[in-house]
Amino acid sequence: MDNLLSSLGGLNLLIQVHTVSAIILTIFLIPLTLLMKKGSRYHRACGITTLLLALVFSASALMMLFNPNLIPHLKADIPEYPIDTAYVYNIHSDLLLIGLASIFIYSIYSAYRIWPRIKHSTDGRITSNVIDWVLAAVALWVTIFYLQMFFYDMDEHPGYANIYLAPSVLMLIFAGLDFYTFVFRPTIYGKPWWALHMSKMLYAWSALIKGFLLRDFHLTLDRTVLHEIASIVIWLSISLLVYLFYRKNLNSRYAKKEKIEKT
């Protein structure tokens, strides 16, 4: 373990594990989970596999932050990947990278938590536990920290300040929805909870896709505004299309299930 957290070889191994798990999640597991029949055993099995591999992906990302060779590695990448300057030359580079990992962790695991929260209801109202509060606190932390960095960089590095604006606003919306369900506990009946689950899963997927685009398409810093706007618009559009496509089928399915449970 010490070797992973301190040596260059350990960093390279973590990068390989992180990259392979990201490729499998982005290209295979998450798309398969989204395409499979909702509620089927194959959908659930693929979803659990996605969560387990997401744990490997997230753990490897967080472990890299403890390796002192990470920032020199990013600096060496700068001629090929200019986007890395947003992290290398920022006063909070490690925290910014934790923020990226936090967005993915929050999105995918809070999406999964929708179903246990419904399953464990004894009074027909949504439940929550400490895991849900911690995940919402993670989203709120990302919101506050990224907004702080946005305002700081508007003065110091305006070329890439907008990297932090769109994710922070979206995390604020998600955190607000979470805290609303914690406090007011809306009914599990007649609510398209699957839509909230789906939108968070899609955002986790879009975060992975964004990671590949930022690196592999060599986006320059002066294009970050367009990139952030485009990524949010695409995510919203896909979420809306998926919702409209599945709305009739899933709403009727959950309505039948609700009648059975009530009787």
C-alpha positions in Angstrom: 0.0 0.0 0.0 2.8 2.4 0.9 4.4 1.8 -2.5 1.1 2.7 -4.3 0.9 6.0 -2.4 4.5 7.1 -2.7 6.3 5.7 -5.7 6.1 6.5 -9.4 5.5 2.9 -10.2 2.6 2.9 -7.8 1.1 6.0 -9.4 1.4 4.4 -12.9 -0.4 1.2 -11.6 -3.2 3.4 -10.1 -3.5 5.3 -13.4 -3.8 2.0 -15.3 -6.5 0.6 -13.0 -8.3 4.0 -13.1 -8.1 4.1 -16.9 -9.2 0.5 -17.5 -12.1 0.8 -15.1 -13.2 4.1 -16.7 -13.2 2.6 -20.2 -15.3 -0.4 -19.1 -17.7 1.8 -17.2 -18.0 4.4 -20.0 -18.2 2.1 -23.0 -19.8 -1.1 -21.7 -21.4 -1.2 -18.2 -23.3 2.0 -17.9 -24.7 1.9 -21.5 -25.7 -1.7 -21.0 -27.4 -0.9 -17.7 -29.3 1.9 -19.3 -30.4 -0.2 -22.2 -31.6 -3.3 -20.3 -35.2 -3.8 -19.3 -35.7 -1.7 -16.2 -36.3 -3.7 -13.1 -35.2 -7.0 -14.7 -32.6 -9.2 -12.9 -30.2 -8.5 -15.7 -30.6 -4.8 -15.2 -30.0 -5.2 -11.5 -27.0 -7.5 -11.9 -25.4 -5.1 -14.4 -26.2 -2.2 -12.0 -24.5 -3.9 -9.1 -21.5 -4.7 -11.3 -21.4 -1.0 -12.3 -21.4 0.1 -8.7 -18.6 -2.3 -7.7 -16.4 -1.2 -10.6 -17.2 2.4 -9.9 -15.8 1.8 -6.4 -12.5 0.6 -8.0 -12.5 3.6 -10.3 -13.2 6.1 -7.4 -10.8 4.5 -5.0 -8.0 4.5 -7.5 -8.7 8.2 -8.2 -8.6 9.2 -4.5 -5.5 7.1 -3.9 -3.6 8.9 -6.7 -4.1 12.2 -4.8 -1.9 10.9 -2.0 0.9 10.1 -4.3 3.5 13.0 -4.5 4.2 12.1 -8.1 0.8 13.1 -9.3 1.3 16.8 -9.9 4.7 16.3 -11.6 2.9 13.8 -13.8 0.2 16.3 -14.7 2.9 19.0 -15.4 4.6 16.6 -17.8 1.2 16.2 -19.6 0.6 19.9 -20.1 2.2 20.2 -23.6 -0.2 17.5 -24.8 -3.2 18.2 -22.5 -3.5 22.0 -21.8 -6.5 21.4 -19.6 -4.2 20.1 -16.9 -3.0 23.6 -16.2 -6.4 24.2 -14.6 -5.3 21.9 -11.8 -1.5 22.1 -11.8 -1.3 25.9 -11.4 -4.3 26.3 -9.1 -3.6 26.8 -5.4 -6.0 23.9 -4.6 -5.1 21.4 -7.3 -5.6 18.3 -5.1 -8.9 19.5 -3.8 -10.1 20.2 -7.4 -9.3 16.7 -8.4 -11.1 15.4 -5.3 -14.0 17.5 -6.5 -14.1 15.7 -9.8 -14.1 12.3 -8.1 -16.7 13.5 -5.7 -19.1 14.5 -8.5 -18.9 11.0 -10.0 -19.2 9.2 -6.6 -22.2 11.3 -5.6 -24.0 10.9 -8.9 -23.7 7.2 -9.3 -24.2 6.2 -5.6 -27.0 8.6 -4.8 -28.7 7.3 -8.0 -28.6 3.8 -6.7 -29.8 4.8 -3.3 -33.2 5.8 -4.7 -34.3 2.2 -4.7 -33.2 1.2 -1.1 -34.8 4.4 0.2 -38.1 3.4 -1.4 -37.8 -0.3 -0.5 -37.3 0.4 3.2 -40.3 2.6 3.5 -42.9 1.5 6.1 -45.3 4.3 5.8 -45.4 5.1 2.1 -43.0 7.9 2.3 -39.4 8.1 1.1 -36.7 7.1 3.7 -33.1 8.1 4.2 -30.1 7.2 6.3 -26.7 8.4 7.1 -25.3 7.3 3.7 -27.8 9.6 1.9 -27.0 12.5 4.1 -23.2 12.0 3.6 -23.7 11.8 -0.2 -25.8 15.0 -0.2 -23.1 16.7 2.0 -20.5 15.7 -0.7 -22.6 17.4 -3.4 -23.0 20.5 -1.2 -19.2 20.5 -0.6 -18.5 20.4 -4.3 -21.0 23.2 -4.8 -19.4 25.5 -2.3 -15.8 24.7 -3.2 -16.3 25.0 -7.0 -18.2 28.3 -6.6 -15.4 29.6 -4.5 -12.9 28.6 -7.2 -15.0 30.1 -9.9 -15.0 33.5 -8.3 -11.3 33.2 -7.4 -10.4 32.3 -11.0 -12.6 35.0 -12.5 -9.9 37.4 -11.3 -6.8 35.2 -11.5 -7.4 32.8 -14.4 -10.5 33.8 -16.3 -9.7 31.5 -19.2 -10.8 28.4 -17.2 -12.9 29.8 -14.4 -16.0 28.3 -16.0 -14.8 24.8 -15.6 -16.2 25.0 -12.1 -19.4 27.0 -12.6 -21.7 24.5 -14.3 -20.9 21.5 -12.1 -21.3 23.6 -8.9 -24.8 24.8 -9.9 -25.9 21.3 -10.9 -24.7 19.8 -7.7 -26.5 22.6 -5.8 -29.8 21.5 -7.5 -29.2 17.9 -6.8 -28.3 18.6 -3.1 -31.4 20.7 -2.8 -33.6 17.9 -4.1 -31.9 15.5 -1.7 -32.4 17.6 1.4 -36.0 18.3 0.4 -36.7 14.5 0.3 -34.9 14.1 3.6 -36.9 16.7 5.5 -40.3 16.6 3.8 -40.3 12.9 2.9 -42.6 12.9 -0.1 -44.7 9.9 -0.9 -43.2 7.0 -2.9 -46.5 6.7 -4.7 -47.2 8.6 -7.9 -43.7 10.0 -8.1 -41.4 9.3 -11.0 -38.5 8.4 -8.7 -37.0 6.4 -11.6 -36.5 9.7 -13.4 -34.3 11.1 -10.6 -32.4 7.8 -10.6 -32.0 7.9 -14.3 -30.9 11.6 -14.5 -28.2 11.0 -11.8 -26.9 7.9 -13.6 -26.7 9.8 -16.8 -24.8 12.6 -15.2 -22.3 10.1 -13.7 -21.9 8.7 -17.3 -21.5 12.2 -18.7 -18.8 12.9 -16.1 -16.8 9.9 -17.4 -17.4 11.0 -21.0 -16.3 14.5 -20.2 -13.1 13.1 -18.7 -12.2 11.4 -22.0 -13.2 14.4 -24.1 -11.1 16.8 -22.0 -8.0 14.7 -22.3 -8.3 12.9 -25.7 -9.6 15.8 -27.8 -7.0 18.2 -26.3 -9.4 21.0 -25.5 -7.8 24.3 -25.0 -8.6 26.5 -22.1 -10.3 29.2 -24.1 -13.0 26.7 -25.2 -14.0 25.6 -21.7 -17.1 27.9 -21.6 -18.5 26.3 -24.8 -17.6 22.9 -23.5 -19.4 23.3 -20.2 -22.5 24.8 -21.7 -22.6 22.0 -24.4 -22.1 19.2 -21.8 -25.0 20.4 -19.7 -27.3 20.9 -22.7 -26.5 17.4 -24.0 -27.1 15.9 -20.5 -30.4 17.7 -20.1 -31.5 16.7 -23.7 -30.6 13.1 -23.2 -32.2 12.9 -19.8 -35.4 14.5 -21.3 -35.5 12.1 -24.2 -34.9 9.0 -22.0 -37.7 10.3 -19.7 -40.1 10.8 -22.5 -39.2 7.4 -24.0 -39.7 5.4 -20.8 -42.4 7.6 -19.2 -45.5 5.8 -20.3 -44.1 2.3 -19.8 -42.4 2.9 -16.4 -45.1 5.1 -14.9 -47.8 2.4 -15.7 -45.5 -0.3 -14.3 -44.9 1.5 -11.1 -48.5 2.4 -10.8 -49.5 -1.3 -10.9 -46.8 -2.1 -8.3 -48.1 0.7 -6.1 -51.7 -0.7 -6.2 -50.4 -4.1 -5.3 -48.4 -2.8 -2.3 -51.3 -0.7 -1.1 -53.7 -3.7 -1.1 
